[in-house]
């Protein structure tokens, strides 16, 4: 459908005809919520609210008559507003936002979810503020941020708003983090775009409900540029070491530049925002050094290599492979996929769909529609299948399922695979996982099973491949001749902070504390022995049951920046997590993790370290973790002044309370 220019330009008059066309392309549930917010009419609640049956766009029971009448009512209200003849409901007659939140998905939300929802909708402040104005001593607290991806961007914006002197360091040549470095064919997000975006920077112009990498990268770079972060950022610079000077309460940074030079910098506060999936991992396959073809990791895609008409090996079947395979298959002569284990894929009805011009216009020009659309999108993503990942201790089944819900989801996903394979049911033994769903990351189906049906695609189950000069040997010794080998073999996720050498109090490094793959932190953010260090996307902060890492980034950065502000307001220069606080949090976390599938399933997963402990995922739901990090408890920290004296907790508590 083509819309008139005044749909693209909100400054031009809006015609009722074009408005009605836009509403016809909107989401009915969101339109009703917007109408209720605008009018406060209780009779419309009683008339239509029961037709909202869930958070997905297709979860409703509106009839065609309902839709015509609903959209006619909303059209009249919006036209009155656009023509400046609309009268807002009298105070006291509007419908309380909490009531609307309980109508948003057809079932009441928890009180915590109400608070989180208001924050995401822009109805509840999320900024950290100085209690009594910015103190002069804040001028002496410099902040270094390592990483210019989503976490680094949102941390920097919070610091900018508070007037801090900060610098961002990133080894890449621009903002974007993982969305800058991952450029493989088909690369995209698996969380709906209207939620996979900052709450303070909504984007009404996403081209797809699930955007691809170029659009996501452009969004992050636009957000950073509009926030004025470029002048604070040093690109093509890698911080390789950070050492804490206890006498001067400062972090000393060692920085490698792109031209081979080495420099140093200092900052009183260090924030790491290097991400969880930032260190590509390629196993030591036998014979790889003898392979004469092209090879590279998916996260280091070599765009100089033309794969058109070539024989390509795709090694791995995880999230990246799930996007790469369907994108490559139509272009190559032969695609051979080597899998250690099959993956569970879930079909999402609007995963491949473009956002219509009408809906874009509503998102850009009707604030109420944008708010409720984002809220409903969030609720369609957060922890929606969490019950299937929670262990039922009384459940006992030979198939490895952990609960009745987990078994039900397994049946649903199995039928989905069968349906997608169509007349190629002979592929089912290769396509069907032998472990329960949610053991590994649940994937959005990018057309994987339809890819498997192609004549030029072969999926080979092999756990111990090796390379020859011309190809790959599978477990049976059969050689597969390939021109290009793509490693979709994941990242070194359990080795938190990667190769960055961080030295804290008494000369102890982070590796001394964590070992190679056993990291722990207080709320995943602060670590005893490392004063003024804040880790964003730290241990056990990944979401394993659905949600947005962008929301997590806002949560981590808020906690870190609030901690910095409270420390300064207490006239302290050093803030260090107390061991007993971290240990208490981790005991509770470990106990909760015992009830999650990642701790009990026999299937392999990057969520666990070499000893089997879950080190990546948090056991909490998104609103639970958000709530527990909303206020920094200063009693969890040792605060020191410039002379090294302990700041009394009484004064700290007063600053916290005020």
N, C-alpha and C positions, 0 to 999 in steps of 0.2 A: 504494500500500500504506500502510495506517495502522499505526503502531507504538504500543505501550503507552506510557504516560507515563514509565516508567522508562528508555525510550530517550532521552527529552528531558532527564531528570534523572539525571546520573551518580552522584548520592549515594544513589539508591534501589537496592535489590538488582537484579541483572541476571538475567533468566531465560534458560535455555538456548534456549528457543523463540525469544525475541526476538533473542538473539545469532545464532542460525542464520539468522534472516531477514535480519539485517544483513549477515552474511557472504555470503549469496546475492546481495547487491547490490554487493559489493565487487569490486575488480579482482583477478583471480586471480594475476597476477604479483606484485603488491604483497603479497597474502596469503601467498604462498609465501616471499617474502623476510622478512616478519615472522615467519613460523613458523621459518625457519632461524635468524634472530637469537635467537629465544626459546629454541629447543631445542638448537641446535648439532649437530643430527643429520646426519651425513654421508650416511647412507643415503637421506635425503630429497633431498639434492642429486643423487645418482645417479639417483633415481627420477623427479624432476620438473623439474629445472633446464633440461633440453634443450627444454622446451615454451615457454620464454620466447624469442621470436624477434625482439623489437624493443621500442622505447620506448612506442609507442602502446597504448592500452587493448586494441585489437583484435589486437595482434601476439602471438598465442600459438597453441599447438596442443593445448591441454588438451582431453581428451574429457570428456563428461558424467560418466563414471565417475571420471576423475581429479579433477574439480572436487568431486564429492561426498566423495571420500576426503580430499582436501587440506583442505577446509573442516571436515570432521569432526575431523581432527587438530588444526587451529587452534582449533576450538571447545572441544575438551577442554582444551587448554593455557590458553586465556583464562578458561574457567570456573574452572579450578583457581586461577588468579591472583585472579580476582574474589572467590573464596571463601577466599582466603588460605591455600591448601593447596598452592601451587605451589612447587617447589624449582628454583632456577636451576641451569643447568649448572655443573658443577664447573670451577674455573679451569683452563684448558688444554684443556678439551673443547669450548669454544665455537668457532664458525666465525669466522675472522678477517674483519673488516669489509671488508678489501680484496678478499678472495675473493668476498664477496657483491656488492661493487660490480662485479666483472667478470662476475657472473651477471645483473646488473640488467636489461640489455637484450639479453642473449644473445651478447655479444661483449666482449672486454677493453677497458677504458678506459685512457687514458694516465695516467702518474703524476701529471701536473698535474691532470687531471680527478679523480683520486682525492682530492687535497687540496681542490679546489674543492667536490666533492661532500660531503665531510665538513663543510666550513664551512656549506653550505646545509642540511645535515641537523642542524645544531646539535651535531655531534660534535667540531668543531675550533674553538677560540676565535677570534673575529674582532675582539675589542676591542683598542683601543690602550691601553697601560698606561704609567704612569710607571715608569722603570727603578728608581729608588730612592725612591719616594714623591713626592708632589706638592710641588715646591719653592715657597717663599714668593713668588718672583718671578713665578710664574704669575698671582698676584693682579693684577699690573699689565698683563696682556695681555688687553685686551677684544677681542671678536670680533663683527663685524657680518656677518649673513647676509642677502643680498638674495634673497628668494623663499621662499615657504612651501609649495612643492610637495614631491614625494617626495625630491628631493635636499636641499632645505633642512631637511626634517624629520629625515632620517637624519644629516645633519651636526650638527644641533642636539642630537640624542640622544647622539651620541658626545662632544660638548663637555660636555654636562650630566654624563655619567658621569665625566668627568675634573675636574669642579669649576670649569669656566671661567665667566667673566662674559660672557654673549653676549646679543645682541638680534637678532631677526628682523624684517625689514621686508617688507611685501607690499602691493601696490596693491589686492588683492582684499579681500573682507570676511570671509574665513575661510581655513583651511588647504585645500590641494587642488591648487593650481597649475592645470595644464591640465584636470584633472578638475573643478575649480570653474568654470572659464570656458566650457568646451565643454559645452553642454546641449542640443544639437540632437537632433531625433528619431532614435532608433536608436543614439545614441552609446554606444560600448562598447569593450572592450579586444580586441585581436587576438592576445594572448598569454594562455595558460591562466592563470586566476585564482590557482590554488594555487601558481603560480610567480611571478605578477605581484603579489608581496607580499613584505614584508620577511622575511628569514630568521629574524630574532629576534622576529617577531610573526606567526606563522602563523595563518590564519583557517580554522577547520574548518567554518564555516557559510556559505560561498559558496552562493548559490542556483543558480548556473549554472557550468558549466565555463569559460565565457567571460563574465564578468560585464558588466553594463551600468553606465553612468556613475553613477547614484545610489548603487549599492552600492559602487562603487570609491571614490567621494567619502566615503561614510560610513566606510569602512575607514580611509582616510587621516586623517580628522578624529578618529576614535576613537583611532588610534595616537598622534597628536600630543597629544590631550587626556590620555590615560592617562600619557603621558611628562611631563606638566606643562609643556608648551611654551607654553601660551596666555599665561601671565603674562610670558613673555619676548618676546611678539610684538606688534608694532604693525601693525594692519591699516589698510586705506584710506590707506596712506602709500606714496608712490613715491619711491625714491631716484633722483634725476635726474642727480646728478653725484657723483663721488668723486675727490678730489685728494690725492696723497701728499705729506706734509710731510717732506722729507728730514732737516731739522735735528732734528725731534722724533720722527721715526720713527712717524708716526701718519697714518691716513687721515681726511680731513675730508669728511663726507657732507653733501650738500644734499638736503633731503627736502621734497617737496610733500605736503600733507595733503589729504584729501577735501574739506575746507571751503574750500580755496583758500589756506590758510596755508603759509608756508615756514619750515622750521626747520633746524637743523644738529645734527650728532652727530659723535662721534669714536670711532675704534676702531683699535687697533694692527694688527689683522688683518682683512682683508676677504675674504669668501667670496661669490661670485656663484652663485646657483642659480636663474637666471631661465629656464632651459630653452632648447631649440633651436627649438621650434615655438610661439613665444609672441607673435610680431608678425604678425597677419593681413595678408595682401597682396591687394589688389584692383587688377588692371591698369587702366590708364587707357583704358577703352573709349570710343570716340567716341560722343557723344550721351548719355552716362550722366547728365549734369547736366540733361538735358531730360526724362528719364523721369519719368512722373507716378505710377507705381505704387510699391509698397513694395519696398525692397531692403535687404539686409544680408548680412554675411559669416557663414558657417556657425558660426564660433567666437564670434560676437556675436549669437546667435540672439535674435530679437525675439519673446518669448512673448506680447506684446500683440496680435500679428497672427494672426488666425484664418485658417489656410490651407484649412480644410474647404470643399470644393466650389469651390475657386478654381483659376485657371489659373496654374500655377507653373513658372518656369524654374529649372532647376538647372544652374549653369554650372561645369563641371569634373567629372571622373570619378575622382578620387583616393580616398584612404582615407575621408575624411569623406563624400564623395558616395556612396560604395559603401554606407554605412550609412543616409544620409538618403533616397536614392531609394526603396529598398524599403519604408521606413517611411512615406513620404508617399504613394506611389502609390495605395494603397487609399482614401485620404482625400480626394484632390483631384479636381477635374473633369478636368483635363488636366495631365500632367507632361511638359514638354519638356526633355530633357537636351541641353546643348550640349557636345560633346567635341572637344578638339583631337586627342586620341589615345585609342584604347581601352586598357584595362588588363587585365593578367593577374590572374585570380582563381583561388584554389585552394580546393577544397571540403574541409572538415574535418568528419568524421563526427559529432563531439560538439559542434560549434560552437554549435548552438542548444539543446543538451540541458540540462535541469535536473539538479542533483545530488540523488540519492535520499536519503530520510531515513536509510536504512540506512548509506549511505556517509558521510554527515555524522556519524553516530554513531561509526563506526569511526575517522574522522579526529579526533574529539574525545576518544575514550576509549581508543584503542589507540595509544600513542606510536610504537611500531614501525611500525604501518601509516601513520601520518602522515609519518614520516621517509622511508620508502621511496616513498610516493606522491608526495611533493614531489620527491624525487630523480628518479624516473622521468618526472614531468611536465617537469622541467627538461631532461632528456635528449631528450624528444620535441620540444622547442622550439629548443634551442641549435644553430645551425649545421647543422641536419638536411639542408638542401639546398645547403650550401656548395659541394660539388664542381661544381654547375651554375653557380656564379658565378665559378669560377676558370678563367682562360684557358689553353687548351692551345695552345702556340705552333705545334704541328705540324698543328693542325686548320684546314681550309680548306673552307668551305661557302658557297654563294651566298646562303643565307637569313640570314646575319649571325650564326648561332650561333657560340659560342666554344669548344665542346668537344662530344664525343659525348654527355656527360651533359646538357649544356644542350639539345642537339637532342632528346634523349629526353624531357626534361621538357616541351619545347615540344610534342611530339607528344601527350603525356599530357594537358596542359592544353587543347590544341586539341580533343581528343576530349571532354574534360569540357564545354567550351563547347557543342559540338554536341549532346551529350546533354541539357544543360540547356535549350537552345533548342527541343528536341523537334521539333514540326511546323512551327516557324518558322525553318527553315534559310535563308530569305530575309534574315534579320537577320545572318547570319554575317559578311558584309563589313563591317558596322558594329561588330560585337562582337569581331572577331578582331584583336589587335594586330599591327602590322607590324614589330615589333622583338623581339629575343630576351628571354626571361624573365629577371628580376632586374636589367634595366636600370633600372627604377623599383622602388619598394617593392612587394613581393609582397603582394596583398590576400587576406584571408579572404573567401570569398563569403558575402554577406549576403542572397543571393537576387536578385542583380543581373540575371542572364539571364532568370530567371522574371519579374522586373519588366518587362524589355523586351518580353515576350510579351503584356503587358496591352494592351487596346484603347485605354486612355487614356494610354498612354506612347509618346512618340516620341523616339528618339535621333538627333540631328542632328550630323553631322560638320562642324565649322566652326572655322577657325583665326582668322578676322578678323571677329568679330561686332561689331555696333554697335547702339546703342539709338535708339528713336524715343520719342515721348511715350507710346505705348501698348504698346510691346513691343520685340522684338529682330529685327534683320535678320541672316540667315545669309549665308554666302559667296555664295549665288546671288542675293541681294537679296530673298528671300522674307521677309515680315514675319510673325512669330509673336506674336500678341497674348497678353500675360501680365499678371496682376494682381500677382504677387510674383516678384521675382528673388532667388535665393539664390546667393551666390558661394562655391562650394567650390573656391577658387582657391589654397589653400595659404597658406604663411607665408614670411616673408623669412628663410629658414633660413641662407643663406650670410653674412648680416650679423650675425655673432656679437656678442652683448651688446647688440644692437638700438640703441636711442637713448640708452642709458646713456653719459654722458660720463665716461670714466675717464682721469685724468691721472696719469702716473707720474713717474719720475725726469727731471729736466731739463725739466720742463714738457711733455713729449711725451705726446700722447693715444694711446689704443688705436687710434683711427682713423689716426693718423699712422703707426703701425706696421703695421696690418693693411689699411689702405685700406678701401674699402667692403665688399669681399667676399672677402678673401684672408687669413683668420686662420690662424695657426700657434701652437702651444704645445708645451711639453715634456709628453709623455703626454697632451696636450690639457688640461693643468691649470695649469701655471705659465708665465709669460712674462718673458723678460729685460727689464729696465727698469721692472718693476712689482713692487717688493718686497712681500712679505707679502700677495700677491694670489693667490687660488686660484679657478680657474674650474671649476665643475661643469657637466657636459654641454658641454664646450668643443669646439674644433675637432677634427674627425676622431675623435670618440668615439661616434658613432651606430653602431648595429648594423645591418648591411645583409644579414645572412644568417640571421637568426632568433635571438632571445634576449630577455631582459627588461631594460628600462631600470631597473627597481628594483634588480636585481643590479648594474648599472653604477653607480647612485647610491651603493650601499653601497661599491663599489670606489673611486670618486672621493673620497668623503668619508673613507674610511679613509686614503687616501694623504695628503690634505690635513691631516687631524688628526694623523697620525703626524709629518708634516713640522713642524707647529707644536710638538708635544711635544719633538721632538729639538732644534729650534732653542732652545727655552727651557732644555732640559737642558744645552746647550752654552754657556749664559750669553750667548746672542746675543739681540738684539732685532729683527734684520732678516735676512731670508732672501730671496735673489734668485737666480733660475735663471741659470746661466752660459750665455752665447750658444752656446758650443761644444757644450754638452750638448744643448740644444734642436736645434741644427743636426744633430748626429749622429743623434738620434732621428728627426728629420724626413727625413733622407736614407734611413734604413732603411725608414721608413713609405712614402715615395714609391716606393721600389724595389718594395716589396711591392704597393702599389696598382696598379702597372703590370700586374700579373697578375690584376686583378679586372675584372669586366665593366663596372663603372661608368666605368672609364678608357678603354675601347675601343669601347663600343657607340655607334652613331650616334644612338640615340634620346635624346630630351631627358629630363632628370631634375633634381630639385632637389638632388641630391647634389653637383652641380658648380656652380662659380661662373661668372661671365660669360665668363671666359677658358678655361673647360673643365677646370679643376683640381678634383679631388674634395676638398671641404672639410668634408663632413659625416660621411662614413662612415670607420670604421677598417678597415684591411685584415686585422687580426688576428682569430682566432677568440676567442670569449668566454674560454675558459681561458687562452689565450696572454696576452691583455691583463691578465687578473686576476693572472697570475703575475708579469708584469713590473712591476706596481705594488704588489706585496706588501711591498716594503721600500724606503724612501726612501734613495737613495744620496746622502749628504751631500756627496760630492765633486762632485755636479752643481750645487751651490749655493755662492754667496758669502755667508758669514755675518759680520755686523758686530755689535760690542758697542755699548753705549750711547754711547760716545765716538766711534763711527764707525770703530773699528779692526777689522781683519779678525781673525776668530777662527781660530786655527790649525787646520788640517785634522787635525792629529794628535789634538788633544783632541776634535774633533768625531767622528773615527773611533772613539775609545775609547768615547764615549757611545753611538755607533751599535752597536758590537760588544757592549757590556754589556747 
